[in-house]
Every structure is written in C-alpha cells, then in structure tokens.
Amino acid sequence: MSEVKKIATRESYGNALAELGKEHEDVVVLDADLAAATKTGVFKKAFPERHIDCGIAECNMIGVAAGLSTTGKVPFASSFAMFAAGRAFEQVRNSVGYPKLNVKIGATHAGISVGEDGASHQCNEDIALMRTIPGMVVINPADDVEAKAAVKAAYEHQGPVYLRFGRLAVPVINDRPDYKFELGKGVVLREGKDLAIIATGLPVANCLEAAEKLAADGIEAKVINIHTIKPLDEELVAAAAKETGKVVTVEEHSVIGGLGSAVCDVLCAQAPTKVLKIGINDTYGESGPAAELVKKYGLDAESIYEKIKSQIL
C-alpha cells in the first residue's frame, strides 16, 4: 500500500472521549492507574472533575461504573484489555451485563501488538469473553476514523458496550467523505468474486494489501471490514459467502471464539462455506517488538497472502 498516516486506536479513544466530553456533560471516564497508556489522560486534562482514577483495582472500577450509570451518568471504564475483560470479567458479567446497565468499557492494548509487555498482557481472548455476555455489544475498530466513530456510537447506544483498541499505530484507511459507521453493519472495502476476506481491527489494512497481491495473481478478493463483532452483520457475511464460495477471516485474536467463530456460526446455519481462520492459533504471545510479533504470528500482509494462496485457493 502507498504510505499513509498511522495512528494507534488508543490515541483515537482518548481524543474521542475529550470531544465527547465537550458535547455531553453526563460522560464520566474511569481509569485504573493507566491514564497515560490508555490515553484517557486527554479527557482528564480537559475535564478533571469527571475523571476518576480507581487505582490498580479494575474489578472495583467496573462496580463504580455500574453505580454511576444508575444515576444517569454514561461511564467509560478504561484499562488494558487483559484487565478490563480478563481480570474484571465477573464484574462485567454480573454488575454490568446482568442488569443491562449503560456502561461502556474502553479496552486498550489488545492483542499481540502490545509488544514488549509480553504474553501476560497480550490479550487474545477478550472478544471471545465479551461475546458470551448477553446483550453486550462488541466493537473492534480498524483505524483512527473508525475508533472515534465507535466511541460516539457507543455513547448513543443504550446498554453495555465493549470497545477494543490497540497500542500499535495502524494505517488510516477510512478517511473518506462517504465513510459511515453503523453499529452491526460491516463495510465492503474492496469488491471481488473469487473469495471473501472478512477482517477486524489491526489486520484490516494488511488484508487490503494482501488483496492487492492476490489481484496481481489474477485473484479478486472481496475485503470486508467488520468493526462490530456483536451484533454481527449476518446478512453481509452470508451474502459474501454465497457470492464467492470461499471465506477467510482475519483477526488479532485467538481463532477460538472471536470473529472467525462468529462468522462460522452464521455460515454453518445460513450458507455452508469453506472457511480459513487466520489469527492466533491456540497459543500465548511473547515479548518482542510489536511489528515483528505481527509478522511472526502471521498477521502481516505477506503472511496473509501466502496463507490464502496455500490453504484455501
């Protein structure tokens, strides 16, 4: 792909919260001693009276957010995905999900692209966990434009929302006048008839590059960006499978329980199709530079291209 601007979606999260705070006085942001890393410090600087640092106590933070939501506030509880979805799962399930409270969870540093923080902080299971909570909306934006739109959409949605953001800067691919974000609706980024690549989050830009490589080989791949994993755009997924006959899912998440599993759930019921799932293959990550980890775990454009060529075509 030609050189484009790159921004980490965690940066987008912080900036979007600050903008949201200007428009809505009911927005409250909570953090667990990670405001600098999650970028909620941007909101804190603008609205210190509406920012609550709960300390290294993520479970308590979710409880505080739940309580605030019952008073008419719209809390955004923020931490690393490993802590927001992992450590605080019980509180998210029982204190937010069960009573259907209007709490938004901003989970940053998701996936292996956390890099040097290593396996303990590289959360590749959060989408699977959040998908299982009844009524939970799960959003995984692909770039800066989409991340900002997702934060606004989360505010406007009545009910619990899980927002997934990354640490590594990613290409801005949605910076165009006709871009529209709609909860539960996928976005077709490229048309193609030979196979459908359905991706979410960080690898979406890499999938577009992989599609260009396939096109050079005479293979036209349809590329779909799924920013909302739950509720999934079942109509678009089924239509793409029927149109192309082959589906590839790509995600910076375990191949168990994430986008690939959600897509397979739809296709086995509506349009049985051969599916190749590309993601983290039932293993932990490791410490190392983020870009090198993305390549090692097969989520860079070249690896996606090679896997498609060798495994599904």
Secondary structure, 3 states (H helix, E strand, C coil): CCCCCEECHHHHHHHHHHHHHHHCCCEEEEECCCHHHHCCHHHHHHCHHHEEECCCCHHHHHHHHHHHHCCCCEEEEEEEHHHHHHHCHHHHHHHHHCCCCCCEEEEECECHHHHHHCCCCCECCHHHHHHCCCCCEEECCCCHHHHHHHHHHHHHCCCCEEEECCCCCEECCCCCCCCCCCCCCCEEEECCCCEEEEECCCCHHHHHHHHHHHHHCCCCEEEEECCEEECCCHHHHHHHHHHHCEEEEEEEEECCCCHHHHHHHHHHHHCCCEEEEEEECCCCCCCCCHHHHHHHCCCCHHHHHHHHHHHCC
